[in-house]
Amino acid sequence: MQDARCTKAQRRVPLPAGLVPLLTQREIETYYGVSSWTINQWRRAGMPDEPFAGRGRRYDLAKCQAWHEASAA
């Protein structure tokens, strides 16, 4: 049982093997160093986004990288 006085950092647990978190649009913008306009243009051109029940879009970084490699070729 966890102590209620633990900090948030102490309560973190590692992700199970093979589980990769989805990135928000702001995180994918930061990763590529581009604006939201660029991300929207890429999405219209076919960059994949993932179904998400909440607001906004989520992106699988591996799929986005594969899309960029394929579109660059």
C-alpha positions as CSV (number, residue, x, y, z in Angstrom):
1,M,0.0,0.0,0.0
2,Q,1.3,3.4,-0.9
3,D,1.9,6.1,1.7
4,A,-0.5,9.1,1.1
5,R,2.4,11.4,1.7
6,C,4.4,10.3,-1.3
7,T,5.1,12.9,-3.9
8,K,3.8,12.5,-7.5
9,A,7.3,11.6,-8.7
10,Q,7.6,8.8,-6.2
11,R,4.2,7.3,-7.3
12,R,5.3,7.0,-10.9
13,V,5.6,3.5,-12.3
14,P,7.4,2.4,-15.5
15,L,5.3,1.7,-18.6
16,P,4.9,-2.0,-19.4
17,A,7.1,-3.2,-22.2
18,G,5.8,-2.3,-25.6
19,L,3.4,0.4,-24.3
20,V,4.2,3.8,-25.8
21,P,2.3,7.0,-24.7
22,L,0.6,9.0,-27.4
23,L,1.8,12.6,-27.8
24,T,-0.5,15.6,-27.8
25,Q,-0.4,18.1,-30.6
26,R,1.7,20.5,-28.5
27,E,4.2,17.7,-27.8
28,I,4.5,16.7,-31.4
29,E,5.0,20.4,-32.3
30,T,7.8,20.6,-29.8
31,Y,9.4,17.4,-31.0
32,Y,9.6,18.6,-34.6
33,G,10.1,22.2,-33.7
34,V,7.2,23.4,-35.8
35,S,4.0,25.4,-35.4
36,S,0.5,24.1,-35.1
37,W,-0.2,25.2,-38.6
38,T,2.6,22.9,-39.9
39,I,1.2,20.0,-37.9
40,N,-2.3,20.6,-39.4
41,Q,-0.8,20.8,-42.9
42,W,1.0,17.5,-42.3
43,R,-2.1,15.9,-41.0
44,R,-4.1,17.0,-44.1
45,A,-1.3,15.5,-46.2
46,G,-1.7,12.1,-44.4
47,M,0.3,12.1,-41.2
48,P,-1.5,9.7,-39.0
49,D,-3.2,10.6,-35.8
50,E,-4.8,8.2,-33.3
51,P,-8.4,8.0,-32.2
52,F,-8.8,9.6,-28.8
53,A,-11.9,10.0,-26.6
54,G,-10.8,13.3,-25.1
55,R,-10.4,16.7,-26.7
56,G,-7.6,17.3,-29.2
57,R,-5.6,14.8,-31.2
58,R,-3.0,12.3,-30.2
59,Y,0.0,11.1,-32.2
60,D,2.1,7.9,-32.1
61,L,5.6,9.1,-32.6
62,A,6.8,6.0,-34.4
63,K,3.9,6.2,-36.9
64,C,4.7,9.9,-37.5
65,Q,8.3,9.2,-38.0
66,A,7.5,6.4,-40.5
67,W,5.2,8.7,-42.4
68,H,7.9,11.4,-42.6
69,E,10.4,8.8,-43.9
70,A,7.9,7.5,-46.5
71,S,6.9,11.0,-47.7
72,A,10.5,12.1,-47.9
73,A,11.3,9.2,-50.3
